[in-house]
Amino acid sequence: MLQVLFRELRKRNTDRW
Protein backbone atom coordinates (compact mmCIF):
# COMPACT_ATOMS: atom_id res chain seq x y z
CA MET A 1 0.00 0.00 0.00
CA LEU A 2 2.86 2.38 0.75
CA GLN A 3 4.37 1.75 -2.66
CA VAL A 4 1.19 2.95 -4.33
CA LEU A 5 1.32 6.22 -2.40
CA PHE A 6 4.99 6.69 -3.23
CA ARG A 7 4.25 6.11 -6.95
CA GLU A 8 1.55 8.78 -6.96
CA LEU A 9 3.78 11.14 -4.99
CA ARG A 10 6.64 10.62 -7.47
CA LYS A 11 4.34 11.40 -10.40
CA ARG A 12 3.21 14.65 -8.72
CA ASN A 13 6.71 15.43 -7.47
CA THR A 14 7.95 15.24 -11.05
CA ASP A 15 5.80 18.24 -11.85
CA ARG A 16 7.04 20.21 -8.83
CA TRP A 17 10.69 19.13 -8.92
N, C-alpha and C positions, 0 to 999 in steps of 0.2 A: 504493500500500500504506500509505503514511503517513496518507493521508486517512482510511482505514478506522479506523486506531487513534485518530486524533483524534476521529472521530465517536463511537466507543465511550467514549472518555475524557470527552467533553462530556456524554454521556448520564449517566454516573456522576457527573461533577462537578456536574451539576444537583442531584443528591440531596445532595451535601455542601455546595455553595455555597448 
